[in-house]
Amino acid sequence: MSAGRAPATDSQFLPFDTDEGISPSTGVRVPPSKDLARQAEKKVQRSESDVYRQLLSELHSSAGEEGAGMAVRMADIRRQLTEFQLHYKFGMDEVLTKINVLREEFEHTRDYSPIEHVNYRLKSLDRILDKVQRYGAEPTLESIRHSIRDIAGIRITCSFVSDAYWVAEMLCSQPDLRVVEVKDYIRTPKVNGYQSLHVIVQVPVFLSNRTEFVYVEVQIRTVAMDFWASLEHKIYYTYDGEVPGDILDELRDAAVQAAALDQQMASIRDRVTALKDQAPVSGQGATGPTPRDRATTGAWFPSDDAMGTTWKWEDIAKHAGGPHEAPQS
């Protein structure tokens, strides 16, 4: 599969929710002022072996220095960092292509598509290195590859909760994707009300001289969940992280109402489907297939191997070892 530009995505660099700045004990976002103070303290304590932060600094501060040796060194640094970012872009393109194949298949051959919108982003080098400091990871590219798994991120927005699980099942059942980690914040929302499915996969990227396996984080949520998360993100930046308690309470209440809206819309969908003379088969019908319709769906990739079957979400979570929290510092 070519790792070229993925078609038909809705937007690129939008605010993207991760576990950054979330307190491991309360699940509530840490105010940026406090988080920055904690980061500043750790930066003071970092050792001289923090090579890549120094290299990144040199790219900005040493560009005017003379000498052939410095020029060669700077060129080598730029090459390493460019390759590092490109590998994640290629991996993200691979997963985006898979998502867009599913999206276009449903849009052109069926009456209903479970995928409403697709957004994506790559972390900047500064944000990657800040996260390395918070996680206490070794400041080497090899260590970053293994410890930071959300450098490439994709968000899929669906109409119904059942669609979110369905898309996760379709994507994770593809044999060349390895499911590494899952977090089900729909069934177990965060303390602040956040809901979404988080799936971290490994995708092979075929380069000129080797195959690189890249981590990509995919977040899948409903339109209502996405609206709530977007508003919560803007509020925290408006108040510089110091959000009044009454607004936090209203946000949590809004998350409950968003979940209730998702349930109500699914109930209406089921009632409309029940009124039809003949219930639509999986993937057909203006209101979309219900979970019951999909229960007996055959494998997308027939194979004797377990990865060639259509996995249900419970199997995916079990295979990935269940929901694990990312390390916090």
Secondary structure by P-SEA (a helix, b strand, c coil): cccccccccccccccccccccccccccccccaaaaaaaaaaaaaaccccccaaaaaaaaccccccccaaaaaaaaaaaaaaaaaaaaaaaaaaaaaaaaaaaaaaaacccccccccccccccccaaaaaaaaaaacccccaaaaaccccccbbbbbbbccaaaaaaaaaaaaacccccccccccccccccccbbbbbbbbbbbbbbcccbbbbbbbbbbbbcaaaaaaaaaaaaaaaaacccccaaaaaaaaaaaaaaaaaaaaaaaaaaaaaaacccccccccccccccccccccccccccccccccccccaaaaaaaaccccccccc
